[in-house]
Amino acid sequence: MYLLLLIIGEGVVYLGLVYGFSIFFEKAKRHNIKTKLSSILIIMASSSTAIIISNLIPNEALGNRFQHSIGGGFIGLLICFLAAKDSAVKINRLQFAVFSFLITITLGTFNENAEFYLQNYWYETLYLVFSRTVNDTWLDLVSNAVGAILGVICFVPFFPERKK
């Protein structure tokens, strides 16, 4: 249930970023609904694939690292890439890399806070255990950062630079 909400949340974050990027950067053109729908499908398919792969990894700790690095950081950068590209904001690659990295790290922190809240205040109802130790939370945050760095390396070269 939590992972399904996470996938839906990623689609909502994408839509927020499509419009949010234009708050910080000048827009070049109007939005195309077909482009947005295809980007949301790409995000949902990528996120679902990352969840499936992480669950197939026999070592639970390694699967969790994969989930947070690829399913969190890397897909967070994918969301930023698609949102910035689809919103057609006038932004250079350095601005995209820095802004998207910071957004992705922030999203990872929000996720860890949600896990903390659900585990500590809803355990009696939902029986959710996200972290057995404090180190797991720190490792999740580091994994998100590593995935975000991988995302920057992969997506920045393909970002269509639009000069002001």
Secondary structure, DSSP 8 states (H G I E B T S, - for coil): -HHHHHHHHHHHHHHHHHHHHHHHS-B-S---HHHHHHHHHHHHHHHHHHHHHHHH-SSHHHHHHHHHIIIIIIHHHHHHHHHHHHHTB---HHHHHHHHHHHHHHHHHHHHHHHHHHHHHSHHHH---S-SSHHHHHHHHHHHHHHHHHHHHHHGGGS-----
